[in-house]
């Protein structure tokens, strides 16, 4: 630890929690900041630091009772900042998550257990497998501040170069890299350079990187109904089909055609197919305004492919007003009856629709409105993991279980509302094979 850092932060120590609290820096990544808090307080493990902060939050009554609070929540409370502002400025939640509909109710209180668990799930997702830093940024930080810090802009999936210095980023592949500073990794030679070109001059990847940064800077969230329609409209100029079957090429075909293979293999390994023309879910359905949400990362990649200008793309993604093509009158659905059927059918929304004699899309919309994720086709291990999560088990430990379907596990937690935490306890694990 540099002496300058010690002097700068001793004044931030308070009797409330007896911790030295550094000022958080612009673009500082929240996990790196936690590591910095641990270092200046002589804690070996940042997880222990978060436990100390969590104890202080519980004792002072700043939030509902949890054993350990999400790191982003803990740090926001420690710094006396708005949780929403902290998450937007220092995590990747805005792009790691899924774009939902503005027509659906958002959590009213970040202090509710379900909202905290959703926050923990979204901020814990690390799409980039390595922690990255720029050697020039590290040198400038040490010369100017006396210490280095982890930048959020270096952790963007698909961006292998420093946007400031335009040089390739160094990658730390060891476990728990944010425990120490980038300068420490640099001094110990504990890093590797990217094994592929940085593609900083590739037009599509450059547009994609700008769109990532644009979305991180947005004050309001996108609406997947609008973004899907924007991608669909623009895809037509490339003679791309939106249907599952057809003679035209698909959006995923166009993406594979326009992007370097080694870059896709590293950052989007799921964007590959044995035969051109096949419909690839997760990418080709980006242009369909159905379901309850769409991948933000995949949406931005599609926008970078179909638009020639990132400025035009982000403008349309933000401002487009979605209007349903064939609006039909929605059936009145009794919430209590629907909930009882949901419990009876163990979260299988398709069976709920059949039992209640309503359309599947209407049932899905009502389930989403009530914060009840569809648990159709979820295996026993994944279902047990979801139950364990709402019974208080640690999210990161559950995510490390290779026997669960991580995509369905994460999706259930992301789409769940406040009612689900009590509802899932009434469901039966034996019905999931």
LUMMIFI-656760 format. One record per residue (C-alpha): x, y, z; residue in three letters. Coordinates in steps of 0.1 Angstrom, whole numbers, plus 5000, padded with zeros to 4 digits. Each point is the difference from the previous one (the first is absolute). Layout:
// LUMMIFI-656760
XYZALA ...
//
This chain:
// LUMMIFI-656760
500050005000UNK 501350354991UNK 500550255028UNK 498050264981UNK 497049785001UNK 500349955038UNK 500350385007UNK 497150084977UNK 497449775016UNK 500750015038UNK 497750305002UNK 497249784987UNK 500049775031UNK 496850045021UNK 498749865033UNK 497049864982UNK 501849704985UNK 503750065009UNK 501149954964UNK 502250224978UNK 497950094970UNK 501750124968UNK 498450234976UNK 498749814970UNK 501450114967UNK 498450074966UNK 499549674981UNK 501349805029UNK 498649644999UNK 498249915032UNK 501849675007UNK 503450184996UNK 498750265024UNK 499149745026UNK 503549864996UNK 501450355006UNK 497950045032UNK 501349665012UNK 503750094993UNK 500050335019UNK 498249845029UNK 502649715000UNK 497349744992UNK 501349694982UNK 496749914985UNK 497650264985UNK 497149765008UNK 500850065037UNK 499850374993UNK 496649974985UNK 498949805030UNK 501250285024UNK 498150254979UNK 496949775000UNK 500149975038UNK 500150385002UNK 497050044976UNK 498049755021UNK 500950155033UNK 499250364989UNK 496749894984UNK 500950144965UNK 498349714983UNK 497949685005UNK 501849725017UNK 502449794979UNK 503049805010UNK 502350154974UNK 498850294977UNK 500950024963UNK 503450174996UNK 498650284979UNK 497350075026UNK 502549995029UNK 502550244983UNK 497350244991UNK 498850015036UNK 503650035012UNK 500650304978UNK 496650155008UNK 499050004963UNK 496849914982UNK 500049624993UNK 498650054966UNK 502650274991UNK 502849785013UNK 498849704980UNK 499750204968UNK 503550175004UNK 502149725013UNK 498649664990UNK 499149844967UNK 496449925010UNK 498650224972UNK 501549784972UNK 500549665018UNK 496349975006UNK 497149974977UNK 497950284984UNK 496549995014UNK 496850184992UNK 499350345015UNK 496349895001UNK 500849765028UNK 500250125036UNK 503550065013UNK 501049925036UNK 498850295022UNK 502549965028UNK 503649894996UNK 500049915036UNK 497649714995UNK 501649655003UNK 498949904964UNK 501550324986UNK 503249955019UNK 500349644987UNK 499350114965UNK 502750275004UNK 502549745012UNK 499249774971UNK 500450274973UNK 503250165014UNK 501649665006UNK 499949904964UNK 503550054984UNK 499749954963UNK 503750074994UNK 502049705014UNK 503150205009UNK 500650325019UNK 501550254977UNK 502250315004UNK 502050244978UNK 503750025007UNK 500150374990UNK 497050085023UNK 501849825029UNK 503250214994UNK 498150324998UNK 498049915032UNK 503149935020UNK 501850314988UNK 497050235007UNK 498249835029UNK 502649775015UNK 497849704995UNK 498149834972UNK 496449894998UNK 497749774979UNK 498050174973UNK 496549894990UNK 500750104964UNK 502749734999UNK 497649725010UNK 497650034970UNK 499549674982UNK 501350024964UNK 502250315006UNK 503649895001UNK 501650344999UNK 500250315021UNK 497750264986UNK 502350285012UNK 503449874989UNK 498849774972UNK 502449725011UNK 499149645007UNK 498949925036UNK 501949775023UNK 498049715015UNK 500249855035UNK 498849644999UNK 500749905036UNK 497149965025UNK 498850315019UNK 502050254980UNK 498450315016UNK 501449925034UNK 503050214991UNK 500850294977UNK 500849994962UNK 503550145009UNK 500649695022UNK 499249774972UNK 502250204977UNK 502950005024UNK 499749635006UNK 499749934962UNK 496749835009UNK 498250064967UNK 499949914963UNK 499350204969UNK 496949924980UNK 500649704978UNK 498150174971UNK 500250344982UNK 498350275019UNK 497850094969UNK 499950365011UNK 499750104963UNK 497449744991UNK 496950214990UNK 497449775015UNK 501949935033UNK 500750385003UNK 496350074996UNK 499249735026UNK 502550155025UNK 498450344996UNK 496549865005UNK 501149835032UNK 501350335014UNK 496950194988UNK 497749755019UNK 502150025031UNK 499550385000UNK 496349984995UNK 497950145029UNK 497049794990UNK 499849644990UNK 499249884965UNK 496749824991UNK 500549674983UNK 496750044981UNK 501450314983UNK 503649874996UNK 498749684983UNK 497950204976UNK 502950234992UNK 502349704992UNK 497249834980UNK 499550324979UNK 503750054993UNK 500649634993UNK 497650034970UNK 502650224983UNK 502449715001UNK 497449764985UNK 499949805032UNK 497149795011UNK 498450005034UNK 498049674997UNK 501349675013UNK 500049844966UNK 500550164966UNK 502450034971UNK 501650345010UNK 503050015023UNK 499450065037UNK 501350285022UNK 502549765016UNK 501349914965UNK 500650374994UNK 501750045033UNK 502349714993UNK 500750134966UNK 500950355012UNK 502149925031UNK 503449835004UNK 499849645009UNK 502750015027UNK 498450295016UNK 496649825001UNK 501649685013UNK 501550205029UNK 497150235009UNK 496849844985UNK 500749634998UNK 496349924998UNK 499850194967UNK 500949714978UNK 498149754979UNK 500649694980UNK 497850114971UNK 499350354987UNK 496350105000UNK 499149825032UNK 498250215026UNK 502250075030UNK 498150095032UNK 501550275021UNK 501150194968UNK 497449964973UNK 497150065024UNK 501550335009UNK 497850154973UNK 496849855013UNK 498250215026UNK 498649695018UNK 500849855034UNK 500950205031UNK 503550124993UNK 503049994976UNK 503849985006UNK 501450355001UNK 503549904987UNK 498549804971UNK 497750294991UNK 502950254999UNK 502149764979UNK 497149964975UNK 499650384999UNK 503750044992UNK 499649754971UNK 496950144984UNK 500750375005UNK 502850194983UNK 500050285026UNK 500049935038UNK 498550355006UNK 497049924978UNK 499749665017UNK 500050135035UNK 497650284991UNK 497449764985UNK 500549755029UNK 499250275025UNK 497350204982UNK 498049734981UNK 496449975013UNK 498849654997UNK 496349944989UNK 498749645000UNK 499149894965UNK 496849825009UNK 498750125033UNK 497349785014UNK 497950055031UNK 501749845030UNK 498049755020UNK 499350105037UNK 502049755020UNK 499349955037UNK 503450045018UNK 499249775029UNK 498649724977UNK 503150044977UNK 502449975030UNK 498249695013UNK 500349844965UNK 503750104998UNK 500749835033UNK 497949694991UNK 501949974967UNK 503350065016UNK 500850324980UNK 499249854966UNK 498350304984UNK 499049804969UNK 498049765022UNK 498550305018UNK 498850154967UNK 498349674991UNK 498449975034UNK 498850365000UNK 498949984964UNK 502050304989UNK 502650054974UNK 503649915008UNK 501350354993UNK 497350155022UNK 501049765028UNK 503750084995UNK 499250385001UNK 498049955032UNK 502749795016UNK 502650274992UNK 497750275014UNK 499749805032UNK 503749935002UNK 499649634994UNK 502749854977UNK 499149714978UNK 501549685013UNK 499149784971UNK 502749754989UNK 502250085030UNK 501849695014UNK 500049895036UNK 503550135008UNK 499350344986UNK 496750025018UNK 501649905033UNK 502750274995UNK 497350274995UNK 498249885032UNK 503450015018UNK 500650354988UNK 496750135015UNK 500849805032UNK 503150215004UNK 502849804983UNK 502950194986UNK 499550094963UNK 503649964989UNK 500249665016UNK 496849894982UNK 501350134967UNK 503149795003UNK 498049685000UNK 500649834965UNK 496849795003UNK 497650304997UNK 498850174968UNK 501650345007UNK 498050184973UNK 496649895013UNK 501250065036UNK 501050354993UNK 496950074979UNK 497749895028UNK 501750235025UNK 500150304976UNK 496349984992UNK 498849925035UNK 498150265019UNK 499450055037UNK 497149745001UNK 502249724987UNK 502249975031UNK 497049885020UNK 498449814971UNK 502949774992UNK 499949865035UNK 496649854991UNK 501249834969UNK 501049634999UNK 503549894989UNK 498849654992UNK 498250124969UNK 503350104984UNK 501949714986UNK 
//
